[in-house]
């Protein structure tokens, strides 16, 4: 491999009068600033999380460890919580526990094709449904308190403290219903 430019085979000058030496090197080179490396502690924490997630995948279907870890870290950089990803892997492992080898997905394909995303979305929908049901339940309990229902005896002190803290009821309503906080 030659460096430099047009070097003639004959010593001295070429037929065109050029010498074999390049006198002016490219002076327009740009030196890019060095990027600061991520902190080792943060990087190690991300690596630990990715390792933990990959360890939850069924061991008989692990393949392409480095590719899997890269896909997991990329998903976490895009905002997927490590806990959600871990739960998705566990859910897939549970769902596919009795499958034959021909009906399961190897880890590198599973992470590459983002099959975990359906599990994460299902978890988010489940959390939303639970939050809605809990809000509905609290509204019903607040109704019992304001109506002074005999069902108030089933409301716990912790629930009453929560209602007072969130200002869904006031102390006078609690006392009128015959409850103590």
Secondary structure by P-SEA (a helix, b strand, c coil): cccccccccccccccccccccccccccccccccccccccaaaaaaaaaaaaaaaaacccccccaaaaaaaaaaaaaaacccaaaaaaaaaaaaaaaccccccccccaaaaaaaccaaaaaaaaaaaaaaaaaaaaaaaaaaaaaaaacccccccccaaaaaaaaaaccccaaaaaaacccc
